[in-house]
């Protein structure tokens, strides 16, 4: 075999080995924890059947979480490679909410954030059974929120108490957590989490304007979120999202 072919093959094998080891290490680390093992034992077969019923591969390569505060719903979506779209897997009831409609802007305001985030923490020993952290404050929150104390430590978790997090009970977090572990293990490093005040169709915006008649800042923020909401509703795919200097979200293919 020619030397350059040997070198290419060696490098390819090293890359595959490193990727496999990294993936396996994350899964193995999670399996060390009793609550994760319980989640696998109790929920893996259920999830496998649920994905099969939806015509989706399991375990998933990509997932997406969407949350509506007013409706108290968390949606779990998974990507269908064959159809090139996300498909709804399951609705989960949000057990309790705190604060009001509107974004989180400072520490101690009890608000659940609104905006476009991703999962950045996995806590298998949470005080609330299992928990998935989101990257609040993101760039938009840093610009529009309190510069010194914007708050933090926002999680999707078990139990049924909250001061700004999203609790979905211990039984449901077992499912969402284990699916998220598998998606991350399959290479989905930043699992998107979109949080909205409500389903932002045209009628909802009119109702929000009526409920908050003198709050242009809040209404303009919701109109900005509506662009991302409508994008997914239309295409069942996620746009690339950035933040401009004014803290507003921008969307592109």
N, C-alpha and C positions, 0 to 999 in steps of 0.2 A: 504494500500500500504506500502511496506517495506520502512524504513527510507532511505536506500541508493538509492532506486529508486526515491523517492521524491526529494532527493538532486540532483541527476543526471538530472531529469526533470527541476528542478528550474534553475540549471546552464545553461542548454541548452536554456531555454526560455530567460534567461538574456543575453546570447551570441547573440541570434537572435535579441533581442530587441536593443542591442547596435549597431549591424551591420546595422540594418534597419534604426535606427535613424541617424547614421553617413552618410549613403547613402542618406537618405531623406534630411538631412540638406544641403549637397552639392548641390543637385538639387534645393532645395528651395532657397538657397542663390543665385544661378545663375538666377533663375526666377525673383528675385527682380529687376534685371537691365533691363531697357527698351529695350536695343539692343538685349538682349537674348530673351526677350518676342517677339520682332519683328522677330527674327530668327526662333523661334518656330512656330509662326503664318504663316510665309511665306514658310518655308522649311520642316516642319515636315511631311506633307502629301506627298510631293515630295520624300523625303528620304524613307518614308515607302514603297512607290511604287517601288522605285529604288531597295531597298533591296529585296522586293518580286520578282521582275523580275530576280534577281540574285540567287534566291533560298536561301536567307539568312534571319536569324531571325532578327527582329527589335523590340526594340532597341538592338544593338549589345553588346555582352559581352566583346569582344576583337577586337581592330582595330590595324592597322599598317599603317604608313605613309612612303612613299618612294619618294625621290626627286632627279631629274636629272637636274643638272645645265645647261649643254650645250643644252639639249632639251627643257628646261624651262617647265618641267612637274612636277606636284605633283600628286602622286597616292594615293588613299584611298583604303585600303584593309580591309576586315572584316573576322573573323574566322568562318568557318563552322564546328560546333561540329560534325555534322553527317558525314562529309567527312574528318575531322581531318586535314584540310588545310585552308590556307587563300585564299580568292577569291577576285578578283578585283571588286571594287564597281564603281569607277569613276576616270577618269583623270581630273585634273584641270590645266589650263594654269597658269604658273608663270608669272605675269604681267611684271616684270622687274628684272634684276639681276645686281650685281655690282662686281667689281674686275675681276679676271681671274680664269681659272681652277686651282685648287690646294687648299689645306687646309688653314684655317685661323690660323695665328700664332702670331698676336700681335694686340693691340688696334690701330684703325685708319688705318688698311690696306685695308678696304672696302671689304674684302673677305667674302663670304658666307662659313661657315664651311663645312668640309667634314668628314664623319665618322659616328659613331653609337651612337645615343642619345636617350633621351626620353623626353616627355613633363613634365615640372616641374612647369609651371605657367599657370593660366587661368586669363586673364584680360578682364573683360566685359566692362571696361570704357577706352579702349585703345585710344590713339591719332589716331590710324589707325582702328577705328571701334571696332573690336574684335581681340584679339591676343592670341596665344598659345606660351609660352616660351619653349625653349629647354635648356637642361642642359650643354650648352657650357660655359666655357671650361670643358670637361670631363677629365678623368685621362690621356688619351693619349695626349690631347691638353696641359695639365699642364706639361707633360714631354717634349714634342717636341716643345712647343711654348715659347714665351717670359715669363720668370719666374716672372717678375715684373708687366707687363701690357699685359696680353694675350687678353684682351677685354672681352666683355660679352653682356648681354641683346640682345640675338638673338631670334627673334620671327617669327612665321608664322602669317601673319596679313592681314588685308584689305588694301584698297588703292592701289597705284601703284608707290610708291617710296621706295627706299632702299639704305642703306649704309652697307649692310651685312645681312639683313633679307630676308624673303621670302614673298613678297606680292602677293596675289591671288585675289584681288579686294574685295570690301565689299560684293557683292552678293555671292561669293564663300566661303568667310570666314564664312558666316552665316551657311552654310551647314557643313563645316568641324568642326567648333567650337561646334555646337549643337550635332553632332555625338560624338565628343570627350567628351563632358559633360556627355552624356548618358553612354559611355563606362566606364568612371571613376566612375560614379554612380553605375555601375554594378560590380565594384570591380577591374577594370583594372587600378591600381594605377600608373603604369609607361608605358604609351603608347609609343611604339618604333617609332623613327624617324630616318631613314637611309638616309644620304645625299651623293650622288655620283657626281663626275665630269661629268660623262656620263654613258651610259649603258656599263658596263665593260666586254663585251665579248672579245674574242681573237683578233678580228679585231680592236676593239676600243683601246686596249692596244698598238697594233702596230702603230696605228695612233697617239696616245699620245707620243710614243717614237720618232716618226718622228717630231712631233711638238715641243718636248722638248728634243733634242738630247743630251744635256750635263747636264741634271738635274736628276742624278741618285737618289737623295733623294726623289724627287717627284714621279718618276716612281716606286721606291720600295714601297713607301707609297700606291700608287694606286694598285700595285700588292697585297698588304695586304688587301685593301678594296675589291678587286676582289674575294677573298676567301669567304667573307660574301655575296657578290652579287651572286656568283655562287651557294652557299648553298641554298639561297632562291629560285633561279631560278629552281633548281633541285627538291627540296622537297616541296616548297610552305609552309614551316614552318620556324620558326626562331631559330637559334642556341643560346646557352648560350654564351655570349661574355664577355671576360675579357681582361685586358691590362697587358702586361709584363713590366719588368723594363726598357726596351728600348722604351716603348711607342707604341709597335706594338699590334694589336688586335689578340686575340686568340679565337678559335671557337670550341665548342664541343656540342654534343647532349644534 
